[in-house]
Amino acid sequence: MNWTGPFEEAAATLRTTFFTGAGVSAESGVPTFRDQDGFWNRFPPARFAHWAGLERLIQEEPLLIAEFISEFVRPIVMAQPNAAHRAIADLEKLDKDVTVVTQNIDGLHQTAGSSHVVEIHGSLFEVIEVRKSDDIISPVSPQSLSLMLSDLEALLKNGQCTTTQLLRAVCPILGVGPEKAHRPNIVLFGDLLPSCAWNEAVAAASAADCLLVVGTSQLVYPAAGLPALARSNGAKIIGIGLEDCDCDVLLIGAAGVTLPRVVSRI
């Protein structure tokens, strides 16, 4: 494969701000949501992608919700960073001031070693105490989620599940009642983006000399507006992934292959 031309230009202009999406984590085994075989085709967003719908299904179809949560959480708990995550983290070893703005909720950038990650859609590894303040966040360990998955798998194997059994199984990420009102710190349809994270993302895009858009289709707003914001402030936009996107330089290819080659040329 010839990596001259646009590739050399991308490597030469590479700076420090990345905007990453599901295509990065897909190479670690985390399913995408919007592709033809994506997660929302199995679990339609009209029923599963907003909190009101989930609350209703917890009461009406708890076994179905047990399957949904299990299928949603398991790939994330099992995933490990791939070469794209590691390549971004490696820039910090070159004394680069790296900012990663990500739509992903899987924590793989941090696991790979990136220290400044802005999670504009939240994290599965945090819960929000919703009846007190959205700013009160507690961590959830991978070990705790693994135990939760074991409990859910037991319910699914049994083929029966009450609402009470479901809530007992998923208590690490979902609780009800005056003392336990919490939910995962993730953004579903209709939710506002976390204000602090969004402000950080806007600041990073506005200050970028070059914004690398990696593994995102740029379809979900307001996040999809970040490249245009960066461009309006003079940044060059480089797209890396398997799909076309609105960018100045496009490098078609798997992020885990292309991004390490970009970083190696710095």
N, C-alpha and C positions, 0 to 999 in steps of 0.2 A: 504494500500500500504506500502511495506517495504522500508524505506528510509535509510537503513544501507548500508554498503559496499561503492560503488562508490559515493553515495550521501555524506556520512560522509567525504570521502576523498576530495570531491569538497569543502565542507564547511570548512574543515581544511586548505586548501591551497588557499582559496579565497583571492585575493589581491585587486587591485584597477582599473584595466583596462578592460573595456567592449567594445566589437565590436558588434554593434546591426544592425539588418536589418528589413525587412518588417514584419517578423513574430511577432515582438514586437508590432507594430502599428496595425496589423490585429485584435488584441484582443480589440482595441479601435474603430473598425469599419472602419479603413482605408484599402481599398482594396489592395491586392498584385498585382504585375505587371506580374509575370511569371508563376503563377499557372495555372491549367487547366481552371479555370474560372477567370483568372486574367485580369487586365485592358487591357493589350496588345492584348488579344484575341478579345476584342470588338473594339479596335482602333489599327490596325496593326502598329507595330513600323516602318515599311518601309515608312509609310505615315505620322505618327504622332510623332515619337520619335526623330526628329532632326529639327533644326531651319529652314533649307532650305525648308523642306517639309511643315512645318507649315506656313511659309511665303507664299508659293504658294497656300495653301488651304485657307488662309485668303482672298486672292483675288478671288479664283475660287469657293469655297464652304463655304462662311462665316457662314451659318446656321449650317453646320456640325461642324465647329470649335466652334461655340457657345455651341453646345451640348458637345463637347469634353472638353472644359474648365470647363463647369458647372459640368460635371461628375467627373472631375479631382479634382476640388477645394472643392466642397461641403463636401465630407466626412472629409477632413482635417480641414475645418473650424468648423465642428460640433464635432470633436473628442475631447475626454478628456483623460488624462493619465489613464492607467490601473495599476493593482497591480505590474506589472513588472517594469514600469517606476518609480513608487513610491518606490519600494524596492531598486532600484539603488540609488535614491535620499536619501533614509534613511541611506545609508552608510556614507554620509557626516555628519550625526548627531552623528555618532560613531567616529568622528574625523579622518575619513579616507580621504586620498588624492585621490579622485575619478576622473578618466578620462573616458569619454564616447566618443568613436569614433563611429559615426552612419552614415549609408547610407540613413537614412530617412530624409525627408525634411519638416516634419510636426511640429517641435518645441515641441513635447510632452515631451521630456526629460527635457527641460527648464521649461515648465509649471509645471512639477512634482516637480521641485526644484533642479535639478542638475545644478551646476554652471560652470562646465568645460566640455562643449560639443563641440566636433570637428565634424562639418557637412561636410563630404568630398564630398557629392553630392549637397551641397547648401541648401537653405531654400526657401520655398514658401513665407515667410514673409519678404523677402528682394528683392529689385530690383537693377540691375546694370545699370549704365549709360554707355551703350555700346560704344557710339561714343566718349567718353572722356577717360575713363579708367575703366577696370574691377575692380579696387580697390575702385571705388566710389560707395558706397552702401547706399541705403536709406531704412528705415523700411516700411513695409506695415502692417497696423493693421488688426486684425480679423474683426473689424467693417467695414472697407473699403472693405474687400473681401465679406462680407455679403451683402453689398449694390450692389456690382458688380454682385453677384449671382441673386439678385432680378431683375436687369436689363436684365441679360441673360435669366432668366425664362420668362420675358415678351416677349422677342424676340422669344423664342421657342414656347410659347403659341400662338403667332401671326402666326407662321409658315413661316415668311418671315424675311429676314435679309440681309442688304447690308453690304459691307465691312466697309463703314463709320459708320454705326450703331454699328457694332461689335466693332470697335476700340474705339468708344465713350464709350461703355459699359465696356470694359476691360482696360480702361486707368489707373487704379491703378497698374496694373502689366505689361502692354504692351503699349508703346507709339512709335510714328513715327515722323519724322521731325527733323530739326536741334535742336529744343529746348526740344524735348520730346523723344529722342531715348533711350528707356530703355526696359528691359525685366526681367522676374523673374530670380533670382539668383539660378537657378537649372541646373544640369548637364544632358544633353540629349546625345543620341548616337553621337559619334564623337567628343564630347567636351573633352578638357583637364580638369582634376580635378583642383580646386582652389589650387594654389601652396602653400599658407600659411597653409591652412587646411591640405593638404596632408603631408607637412613637419611635422606638429604637430602630425598627425596620425602615421607617421613612427617613430617619436621620442617616442611616447607613447608605440607602439608595441615593439620597441627595448629595452625599459627600463622595460617592464613588468616582474614581477615574475610569474604571472599567467594571462593569457588572457582568458576572458569568451566570447565565441562566442554565441550570443543570437539571435535566430530568423532569421538567414541568411543561405542561401544555399551555399554561397561561390562560386557563379558562375560568378559574375561580377568583372572583372579585370580592374584596378590594385588593387582594394580594397580587392579582395579575396586573394591576396598575403600577407596580414598583418599577419594572423596566422602563416604562414611559416616563416616570418621574426621574429616574436616573438619566435618561437621554436628554430630558429638558434641562438638566443641570450640566450637560456637556459630556456625560459618560459615553463610552463605547460599549455596546451590548454584544456579548459573545454567547451564542447558544450551543449547548452540548447535549446531545441525546439522540433518540431514535426518531423524533418527530421534528417537522419544521416549526419554527417559531419566529416571532417578530424580533429580529436581531440584525446587527451590522455584519457579523461574521458567524457563519453556521458550520459547525463541525458535527456531521452526522456519524453516529456510532454509539456503542454502549458506553455509558459514563465510566464504568470500571476499567475500560480499555483506553478511552480517549483522554480522560482527565489526568491520569498519571503521566501520560506522554507530554501533555501541556506543562505540567509542573516540572518534569525532568529537564525542560528546556530553559527554565528560568536562570 
